[in-house]
Amino acid sequence: MKNFKLSRILAAEFTAAMVLLAAAGNALPTTHFVDANSTNATPPYTNWASAATNIQDAVDAAVVDEQIVVTNGLYASGSRSNTFGPNRVVVDKPLALRSVNGPSATTIVGSSSVFPVRCVYLTNGASLSGFTLTRGGNPYVGGGAFCASSEVVISNCVVSSNSAWVMG
């Protein structure tokens, strides 16, 4: 009788462990949302009703291999500096940043005025898709975008009216 009870307990524990492992293996990466017109920006920005109002906030809320989805708009606020200077958006972990309706509808604006700001910095393994990058500036390199390595993917983007004084 004791062996039968022990077998049932072990079988139940094994089944529970398998269910947990299966659920963990099927977990999808979280998607974070950005809408410049959001009226209820609430971290971690995991739905349109709580979307971030600037891209950097959503990037900061994300972890490796997650996705940031940005709806139509002009994104000219938020910034972060790093070793390579000031940036409108710093993607400092491998994640996907994409727009909903492409570069004709979604623009990241840097600033090439007195205080230059690059549009986007992308680290190894990051991707950027569907944006117009414009008016970015940097005193040294990459006014529109700076890619940390050849492991960065930029696709379906328009890069125009940016400047870098040394290596554009």
SVG drawing of the C-alpha trace seen along z (x, -y; Angstrom):
<svg xmlns="http://www.w3.org/2000/svg" viewBox="-6 -76 42 78">
<polyline fill="none" stroke="black" stroke-width="0.4" points="0.0,0.0 2.8,-2.4 4.5,-1.7 1.3,-2.4 0.9,-5.8 4.5,-6.7 4.1,-5.8 1.1,-8.1 2.9,-11.0 5.9,-10.6 3.8,-10.4 1.9,-13.5 5.2,-15.4 6.6,-14.2 3.5,-15.3 3.5,-18.7 7.2,-19.2 6.6,-18.3 3.7,-20.7 5.9,-23.5 8.7,-22.7 6.4,-22.6 4.9,-25.9 8.3,-27.5 9.4,-26.2 6.3,-27.7 6.5,-31.1 6.5,-33.8 8.7,-36.9 6.8,-39.9 5.9,-42.7 6.1,-46.3 4.1,-49.0 4.7,-52.7 2.2,-55.3 3.2,-59.0 -0.4,-59.8 -0.9,-57.4 -2.8,-58.8 -2.1,-56.0 1.6,-55.2 2.1,-52.4 5.3,-50.2 5.9,-47.6 3.8,-48.9 2.5,-45.4 -0.6,-46.6 -1.9,-49.5 -3.9,-50.9 -0.8,-51.3 1.7,-52.1 4.8,-54.2 4.8,-57.7 8.5,-57.4 10.5,-54.6 13.3,-54.7 10.9,-53.9 9.7,-50.8 13.2,-49.7 14.2,-50.2 11.2,-48.0 12.2,-45.2 14.6,-42.3 16.8,-40.4 14.9,-38.9 11.7,-40.9 10.0,-43.1 9.0,-46.8 6.2,-47.7 5.7,-51.4 2.6,-52.9 2.4,-55.8 3.9,-59.1 6.8,-61.5 9.1,-60.4 11.3,-63.4 11.4,-63.0 13.3,-60.8 17.0,-60.4 19.9,-58.5 23.6,-59.1 26.2,-56.4 29.9,-56.1 29.1,-57.1 27.2,-60.3 23.6,-61.4 20.9,-59.3 17.2,-59.6 17.0,-55.9 19.6,-53.5 18.9,-49.8 21.5,-48.4 20.3,-44.8 19.4,-42.3 15.8,-43.0 13.5,-43.8 12.3,-47.4 9.7,-47.7 7.0,-50.1 3.4,-49.1 3.0,-50.8 6.5,-51.4 8.8,-54.4 6.1,-56.6 4.1,-56.6 6.7,-56.4 9.7,-58.8 12.5,-59.1 13.8,-62.6 17.2,-63.3 18.6,-66.8 21.4,-68.2 21.2,-71.7 23.5,-73.1 23.2,-69.9 23.4,-67.1 21.4,-63.9 21.8,-60.7 18.5,-59.0 19.3,-55.4 22.2,-53.4 21.9,-49.6 23.9,-47.1 24.9,-43.6 21.9,-41.4 19.4,-44.3 17.1,-45.0 15.3,-48.1 12.6,-47.9 10.1,-50.3 11.3,-53.8 12.4,-57.1 15.5,-58.3 15.9,-62.1 17.7,-65.2 20.1,-63.1 23.5,-64.5 26.7,-63.5 30.1,-65.2 31.9,-62.0 30.0,-59.0 26.6,-57.9 24.1,-60.8 21.1,-58.7 22.1,-55.3 25.1,-53.8 25.5,-50.1 27.8,-48.5 28.6,-45.6 27.7,-43.7 25.3,-41.7 22.8,-44.6 19.9,-44.5 18.3,-47.6 15.6,-46.9 12.7,-48.9 14.1,-52.2 14.6,-55.6 17.7,-57.4 17.8,-61.1 19.0,-64.5 21.4,-63.3 24.9,-64.4 28.1,-63.3 31.1,-65.6 33.9,-63.0 32.6,-59.7 29.0,-59.8"/>
</svg>
